[in-house]
Amino acid sequence: MTTLLCNILRATFIVPFSAGLIKERRNGGFSVHDGSIAGVVLLTTAMIIIFEIIVVLPVKQSRLLMVGLAGLALICLALCSIVVRCRSNWLEVKTVKPSDQLKLKFLWLFCIGNITYQALQLAMHLVCKIYNLQVTLFWTFTWTFQICQTAFIHYFSRFRFANALCLYYGLLVLCVTNISMWTQQTFYTNRIRHEINITNIINNTASNCLYADGLATALAYLNPYLQPVLLEYSLLSLIFLSEMWPKKEVEFETPNNFLSREIDDENQTLLVQNDVLDSEQHPLLPRCNVWHKNSVCVLVIGFLYNFLFMIIQCIYIYRPSETMTDYRTVSYIVFFCANLVRTPLIIKCFYALHRQLRPKQETNSGMSLDQFVIITSSFATCGYYISDCFSESPSNTDSGDILFKVNAFFRVIATLFQTLFILQMKHYKKIGDQKPFCSIQNTFLFVSLVNLGIWMSYTFVNPRYRLTQSSFLLESFWFPFVLFYHFECFVAFYKFFRA
């Protein structure tokens, strides 16, 4: 009877929340699962619940919700750190790639930019004496979480965690917190704008405080530059957290298992042996030097291309505001040329799949979280470009209108092709001599620099135009995804170049 009751309780409270791939098969009882299926279901369910709460509740209550969620995330950070330090076998050292080091630097940059933007918001509230204690508590928990999470990622990005359910759910809480913070901040900004408009009509006291203060002026100017940083920080954090999860088909191997697998590999063909030796994932092989005369030339050409790309836009964007309408026409011409460069290069990358790229020997699991983030940001980027296509053309001529539509088409096609290749490249690696000027390795480098130029343009130049022209929906929701998408493409192709 006791055994039956224990099995019922286990089937009610444990098995549903650990549903996933089988870790340990047991014929006479419940098998042990890794929680991967339950995690995905709970993640999506928790997100829709928090989204509804943020939309329905007033700003005060939504802030308190985020304080509690940030506190829970801090506890998970502390517990995960303690557990993996006490159990050394729950950590597996992985190869740190140059692209990972580059992403870590940008993660700290996004963290600092995000805290700077939020500090200006807090200072404005303190000066205007609006929700002093609550706002201070909210931002304190937010900053503490972001700093602790960034430090956690910086240290543990060198490892992959063991397939333990407690670690899986701890990382799941961090994912929910990152997405929820961006969602709450987006709706909070929208509500504040709405409340200020109402205050202007009813009572000018709060309006005078907000707009007369120099902090509000600085915040209004920096808003297009710094507001997208929170989404970039959250999505980049999600990618790092997903890379800490163990691959679902991988079991931690003992030295004997690793040795036996190496012996089995010797029985394969010479081609397979060469594939193993060429593998970029092998921790014992030195990384080949990808920098040579031709790659340096491509790097210089890419920087000159980006410099010219930025200068042309700056000439028109930093003009008197009454002539700023010329910028939109010029920007479409400039981006049209950029897409004419980018699209053939992506096609060249696909063409290289039959010569300079070879399928990897290892089998890969299904879609990971970082790939899901890329697909989501690609989906949002295409949506932003398509919505821009249906807006009014900046040109009054038929040829200008045609160029406007063709540019929108090229942007969507380039985004689609680029996303497909990044996902496909998961199963391929470079082979052969990569020193020629037109090699696929140098193509990866130039495509990476092109995406870097687009990201820099959207981050540092375009906000001056969006400061007065964009709607809230495009500014706060769609556009941060566009920024992150081009940043992630820049890092992805740089990773392909260095691999």
Secondary structure, DSSP 8 states (H G I E B T S, - for coil): -HHHHHHHHHHHHTSGGG-SSEEE--SSS--EE-SHHHHHHHHHHHHHHHHHHHHHS-HHHHHHHHHHHHHHHHHHHHHHHHHHHH-GGGEEE----HHHHHHHHHHHHHHHHHHHHHHHHHHHHHHHTSSHHHHHHHHHHHHHHHHHHHHHHHHHTTEEE-S-HHHHHHHHHHHHHHHHHHHHHHHHHHHHHHHHHHHHHH-SHHHHHHHHSHHHHHHHHHHHHHTTHHHHHHHHHHHHHHHHS--TT-----HHHHHHHHHHHTTS-HHHHHHHHH-TT-TTS-------HHHHHHHHHHHHHHHHHHHHHHHHHTS-GGGTHHHHHHHHHHHHHHHHHHHHHHHHHHHGGGTTEEE-SS---S--HHHHHHHHHHHHHHHHHHHHHTS--S-SSHHHHHHHHHHHHHHHHHHHHHHHHHHHGGGEEE-S---STTSHHHHHHHHHHHHHHHHHIIIIIHHHHHHHH--HIIIIIIHHHHHHHHHHHHHHHHHHHH-
